[in-house]
Amino acid sequence: MNKSNITKNLFKSKTDILLETLQPFMFNNDRFIESKKHNQNSTITQESSTDFSVNVTYDPIQDQPIASSFCSKEKDKLFWCFFIMKHGFVEYEKLRLDIDKHESINMVVEKKIKIGYVDKLRENKSIIKKYKIASLSDIENYLVNENMIDVKTFLTLCILEELSVLYLRKTTYYELLFVNSDTPTNKQHVVVCHSPFKYTYECEKTPEEIQTYKNTYYKLEQIDKPVKGFSSYKLPELVEICNKLSIDVVNRVTLKKKTKQELYESIVQYF
């Protein structure tokens, strides 16, 4: 080691030195996408060293596994999807450095981050008024008092940080789009709701894949009001919505095409 390197190390903190030592073994954005070679055309679910679930799809041409989705071990999976969208996998991993690999991130750490966002939201009340997704009191309640945030809180946090996201549930999607200096114009995160207790972050979705979702899924104009009033639709519009939601447009009993009223009721029941 030369003299300049020795001098630099004298001013480094123990944490900096530890992180440099662990760098070859740390889970980062690149290593999350890359893995060892494996069998072709197979899909597995594997546990990483930090004990969270990663679905891996193998590329038949490159014979390289490509990480496709991420589900955190923490209870509030939707919040940690947001955290990774904002800060990346490396920052998520740093929070786990001092935690046993079989444990999730400490609730105290999680709550501290959430309370920090309460303060930030109070400083930016105009955003809440502009988008009208949820009231400040409701968002604060989910961040401070509840164990898990709801989708409205998630979307408000995305708006606060100007994060573009495609939120998928069943065969529907809700979209937020932002263009700023920190985010590439084609970078849109994808989060999937599998149930009220399970959410996954979809990794490295291409613009083509995202466009396929938009072409085949039903777009929600409002996250809490998926269907407009009956008079707002024409019959062909209801047929198109039913096709995207995989709802029968033919009555299975009479084998006749459903009426406009029947189609509308089927859509309402879907949600």
C-alpha positions as CSV (number, residue, x, y, z in Angstrom):
1,M,0.0,0.0,0.0
2,N,1.5,3.4,-1.0
3,K,1.7,6.4,1.2
4,S,-1.3,8.2,-0.3
5,N,-3.6,5.2,0.3
6,I,-2.4,4.9,3.9
7,T,-3.2,8.5,4.5
8,K,-6.7,8.1,3.0
9,N,-7.4,5.1,5.2
10,L,-6.5,7.1,8.3
11,F,-9.4,9.4,7.7
12,K,-11.9,6.7,6.9
13,S,-14.5,5.7,9.4
14,K,-14.8,2.1,10.6
15,T,-18.1,1.9,8.8
16,D,-16.4,2.9,5.5
17,I,-13.6,0.4,5.9
18,L,-16.1,-2.3,6.8
19,L,-18.3,-1.6,3.7
20,E,-15.2,-1.7,1.4
21,T,-14.2,-5.0,2.9
22,L,-17.6,-6.5,2.4
23,Q,-18.2,-5.0,-1.1
24,P,-17.3,-8.2,-3.0
25,F,-19.9,-10.0,-0.9
26,M,-22.6,-7.4,-0.7
27,F,-26.0,-7.6,-2.5
28,N,-26.2,-4.6,-4.9
29,N,-28.3,-3.6,-7.9
30,D,-26.0,-5.4,-10.3
31,R,-25.6,-8.6,-8.3
32,F,-29.4,-8.7,-7.8
33,I,-29.9,-9.0,-11.5
34,E,-26.9,-11.4,-12.1
35,S,-26.5,-14.9,-10.7
36,K,-24.5,-18.0,-11.4
37,K,-25.2,-20.1,-14.5
38,H,-27.9,-22.8,-14.2
39,N,-30.2,-25.0,-16.2
40,Q,-31.9,-23.5,-19.2
41,N,-35.7,-22.8,-19.4
42,S,-36.3,-23.3,-15.7
43,T,-37.9,-21.0,-13.0
44,I,-37.1,-21.3,-9.3
45,T,-37.7,-19.5,-6.1
46,Q,-34.5,-19.1,-4.1
47,E,-33.5,-17.6,-0.8
48,S,-30.7,-15.1,-0.8
49,S,-28.2,-14.5,2.0
50,T,-30.6,-11.8,3.4
51,D,-33.5,-14.3,3.4
52,F,-36.0,-12.8,1.1
53,S,-37.7,-14.4,-1.9
54,V,-36.5,-13.8,-5.4
55,N,-38.1,-15.4,-8.4
56,V,-35.5,-16.1,-11.1
57,T,-36.2,-16.9,-14.8
58,Y,-33.5,-18.4,-16.9
59,D,-32.7,-17.0,-20.3
60,P,-32.6,-19.9,-22.8
61,I,-30.2,-18.0,-25.1
62,Q,-27.7,-16.7,-22.5
63,D,-28.2,-19.5,-20.0
64,Q,-28.1,-16.8,-17.3
65,P,-30.7,-16.4,-14.6
66,I,-32.5,-13.1,-14.7
67,A,-34.0,-11.8,-11.4
68,S,-37.6,-11.0,-12.2
69,S,-39.3,-10.1,-8.9
70,F,-38.5,-9.2,-5.3
71,C,-40.6,-9.7,-2.2
72,S,-39.1,-8.5,1.1
73,K,-39.2,-10.4,4.3
74,E,-40.5,-7.4,6.2
75,K,-44.2,-7.3,7.1
76,D,-44.9,-4.0,5.3
77,K,-43.8,-5.2,1.9
78,L,-45.4,-2.3,0.0
79,F,-43.4,0.2,2.0
80,W,-40.2,-1.6,1.2
81,C,-41.1,-1.7,-2.4
82,F,-41.3,2.1,-2.3
83,F,-38.0,2.3,-0.4
84,I,-36.2,0.2,-3.0
85,M,-37.8,2.3,-5.8
86,K,-36.3,5.4,-4.2
87,H,-33.0,4.3,-2.8
88,G,-32.2,1.0,-4.5
89,F,-31.3,-2.4,-3.3
90,V,-27.8,-1.4,-2.0
91,E,-29.3,1.1,0.5
92,Y,-31.9,-1.6,1.5
93,E,-29.1,-4.0,2.1
94,K,-27.1,-1.5,4.2
95,L,-30.0,-1.4,6.7
96,R,-29.5,-5.2,7.2
97,L,-25.8,-5.2,7.8
98,D,-25.9,-5.3,11.6
99,I,-28.9,-7.7,11.6
100,D,-28.8,-11.5,11.6
101,K,-29.6,-12.8,8.2
102,H,-32.7,-14.6,9.4
103,E,-34.2,-11.3,10.8
104,S,-36.1,-8.6,9.0
105,I,-35.2,-4.9,9.3
106,N,-35.8,-3.6,12.8
107,M,-39.2,-2.1,13.4
108,V,-37.6,0.9,15.1
109,V,-35.6,1.6,12.0
110,E,-38.6,1.2,9.8
111,K,-40.7,3.5,12.0
112,K,-38.0,6.2,12.0
113,I,-38.0,6.3,8.2
114,K,-41.8,6.5,8.1
115,I,-41.9,9.3,10.6
116,G,-39.3,11.1,8.5
117,Y,-41.8,11.0,5.6
118,V,-44.6,12.4,7.9
119,D,-42.4,15.5,8.4
120,K,-41.7,15.7,4.7
121,L,-45.4,15.4,3.8
122,R,-46.3,18.2,6.2
123,E,-43.8,20.4,4.5
124,N,-45.4,19.6,1.1
125,K,-49.1,19.7,1.8
126,S,-49.7,21.2,-1.6
127,I,-48.9,17.8,-3.2
128,I,-51.7,16.1,-1.2
129,K,-54.2,18.8,-2.1
130,K,-53.2,18.6,-5.8
131,Y,-53.5,14.9,-6.3
132,K,-56.3,14.2,-3.7
133,I,-55.5,10.6,-3.3
134,A,-55.8,10.6,0.5
135,S,-55.9,13.1,3.3
136,L,-52.8,14.0,5.3
137,S,-54.4,12.6,8.5
138,D,-55.0,9.2,6.9
139,I,-51.5,9.0,5.5
140,E,-50.0,10.0,8.8
141,N,-52.0,7.3,10.5
142,Y,-50.8,4.6,8.2
143,L,-47.2,5.7,8.6
144,V,-47.2,6.2,12.3
145,N,-49.8,3.9,13.8
146,E,-50.3,1.0,11.4
147,N,-48.0,-1.9,10.7
148,M,-48.6,-1.7,7.0
149,I,-49.3,1.2,4.7
150,D,-52.2,1.1,2.2
151,V,-51.9,1.7,-1.5
152,K,-53.0,5.3,-1.2
153,T,-50.2,6.0,1.2
154,F,-47.8,4.2,-1.2
155,L,-48.9,6.3,-4.2
156,T,-48.7,9.5,-2.2
157,L,-45.1,8.7,-1.2
158,C,-44.3,8.0,-4.9
159,I,-45.8,11.4,-5.8
160,L,-43.7,13.0,-3.1
161,E,-40.5,11.5,-4.5
162,E,-41.7,11.9,-8.1
163,L,-41.3,8.1,-8.8
164,S,-43.0,6.8,-11.9
165,V,-44.8,3.5,-11.1
166,L,-47.1,1.0,-12.7
167,Y,-49.2,-0.5,-9.9
168,L,-50.8,-3.9,-11.0
169,R,-53.6,-5.8,-9.3
170,K,-55.3,-8.7,-11.0
171,T,-55.7,-7.5,-14.6
172,T,-55.9,-3.8,-13.8
173,Y,-53.2,-1.1,-13.6
174,Y,-52.9,2.4,-12.1
175,E,-50.2,4.7,-13.4
176,L,-48.0,7.5,-12.1
177,L,-45.7,9.2,-14.6
178,F,-43.0,11.8,-13.8
179,V,-40.1,13.1,-15.8
180,N,-37.3,14.8,-13.8
181,S,-33.6,15.3,-13.9
182,D,-32.9,12.3,-11.6
183,T,-35.1,9.7,-13.4
184,P,-34.6,8.5,-17.0
185,T,-37.7,9.2,-19.1
186,N,-38.2,5.5,-19.8
187,K,-37.7,4.4,-16.2
188,Q,-41.0,3.2,-14.7
189,H,-41.1,1.0,-11.7
190,V,-43.6,-1.9,-11.6
191,V,-45.2,-3.1,-8.3
192,V,-47.7,-6.0,-8.2
193,C,-50.3,-6.5,-5.6
194,H,-50.9,-10.3,-5.1
195,S,-52.9,-9.8,-1.9
196,P,-53.4,-7.2,0.9
197,F,-50.3,-8.8,2.5
198,K,-48.1,-9.5,-0.4
199,Y,-46.5,-7.1,-2.9
200,T,-43.6,-7.6,-5.2
201,Y,-41.2,-5.3,-6.9
202,E,-40.8,-6.3,-10.6
203,C,-37.1,-5.9,-11.6
204,E,-35.8,-4.4,-14.8
205,K,-39.0,-4.4,-16.8
206,T,-38.5,-3.2,-20.3
207,P,-40.5,-0.4,-21.9
208,E,-42.0,-3.1,-24.2
209,E,-43.1,-5.3,-21.3
210,I,-44.7,-2.3,-19.6
211,Q,-46.5,-1.3,-22.7
212,T,-47.9,-4.8,-22.9
213,Y,-49.4,-4.4,-19.5
214,K,-51.0,-1.2,-20.6
215,N,-52.4,-2.7,-23.8
216,T,-53.9,-5.7,-22.1
217,Y,-54.9,-4.6,-18.6
218,Y,-57.7,-2.2,-17.6
219,K,-56.6,1.2,-16.6
220,L,-57.9,2.6,-13.3
221,E,-58.4,6.4,-13.5
222,Q,-58.9,6.5,-9.8
223,I,-57.3,4.0,-7.4
224,D,-60.4,3.9,-5.1
225,K,-63.1,4.3,-7.8
226,P,-62.4,1.7,-10.5
227,V,-65.8,2.1,-12.2
228,K,-67.7,5.2,-13.2
229,G,-71.4,5.6,-13.3
230,F,-73.5,3.4,-15.6
231,S,-74.4,6.3,-17.9
232,S,-70.8,7.1,-18.5
233,Y,-70.3,4.1,-20.7
234,K,-71.4,2.9,-24.1
235,L,-72.0,-0.8,-24.8
236,P,-68.7,-1.3,-26.8
237,E,-66.7,0.3,-23.9
238,L,-68.2,-2.1,-21.4
239,V,-67.4,-5.1,-23.8
240,E,-63.8,-3.9,-24.1
241,I,-63.5,-3.6,-20.3
242,C,-64.9,-7.1,-19.8
243,N,-62.4,-8.5,-22.3
244,K,-59.5,-6.9,-20.4
245,L,-60.9,-8.2,-17.1
246,S,-61.5,-11.7,-18.5
247,I,-65.2,-11.4,-17.8
248,D,-67.7,-13.3,-20.0
249,V,-69.6,-11.1,-22.3
250,V,-72.1,-14.0,-23.0
251,N,-74.6,-15.2,-20.4
252,R,-73.7,-18.8,-19.7
253,V,-77.3,-19.8,-19.0
254,T,-79.0,-18.2,-22.0
255,L,-76.0,-18.3,-24.3
256,K,-77.0,-14.8,-25.4
257,K,-74.8,-11.7,-25.3
258,K,-75.1,-9.8,-22.0
259,T,-77.0,-6.6,-22.0
260,K,-75.3,-3.3,-21.2
261,Q,-76.8,-3.5,-17.6
262,E,-75.5,-7.1,-17.2
263,L,-72.0,-6.2,-18.4
264,Y,-71.9,-3.2,-16.1
265,E,-73.0,-5.3,-13.1
266,S,-70.4,-7.9,-13.9
267,I,-67.6,-5.3,-13.9
268,V,-68.8,-3.8,-10.6
269,Q,-68.8,-7.3,-9.0
270,Y,-65.3,-7.9,-10.3
271,F,-64.0,-5.1,-8.1
